[in-house]
Amino acid sequence: METIKENDFVELDYTGKVAETGEVFDTTSAEVAKEKGIFDERAAYGPAVVCIGKRHLLIGLDKQLVGKEVGKSYTFKLPVEEAFGRKNAKLMQLVPTAKFRQQQLTPFPGMQVNIDGIVGTVRTVTGGRTIVDFNHPLSGRELEYAASVKRIVTDVSEKVRAILRLIGISVNAVGVSVSDGSAAIEFPQEAPAQLKKDIEEKLKSAITELKAVSFTVKAPAAPATAAMAAEPAEKQKPLQ
């Protein structure tokens, strides 16, 4: 039976939940998401393709998948340190309640807020003081994952697309072709230089078969040609 090694790309289904409460917080299954009330219409459900050992998954899940057999299902326990880590007291910050009211907001415990681009959760509101927790919502929690290993991915084009998805690029919006260890990625418009650099680094780091990455811009559609001139009318037959 084929087993998973570091640097393998694998396709898997998984569902993650809080070990203590059984609350499901992540899943590749649309059916499970609907059943547990976490379905998101913007999310793309279905088996995920990830590279083992590249931190595409939580460290505990990443480590425990090594050596597991393809075609089997497993349950993994993730201790706090190998999940989202322990809570950091420095990330519990006092924010004057007046700042919320200036934005016409009334803070309450459990409220999700975005302050200077960082997402936090309101923990307490006392008079003019609001405590906001900027730790990950699942920090300090032990987790449990049910995972089903579908297959090991060997097609380089599929690996490239998997990395692009993980970066957050829609593979429906770009073209991907791979030949002789080189990948060509076609964008609908010119991409920022830093983005291209990040993509190239992540692709080469994860895909050992890949030696070169190039970027192109999709050529604009050719303008519609002018309508052909009408054919001359049929010649009138001579009178008999």
Summary of the structure (lengths in Angstrom):
residues: 240
radius of gyration: 26.4
end to end distance: 90.1
largest distance: 108.4
contacts: 596
relative contact order: 0.16
helix: 21%
strand: 32%
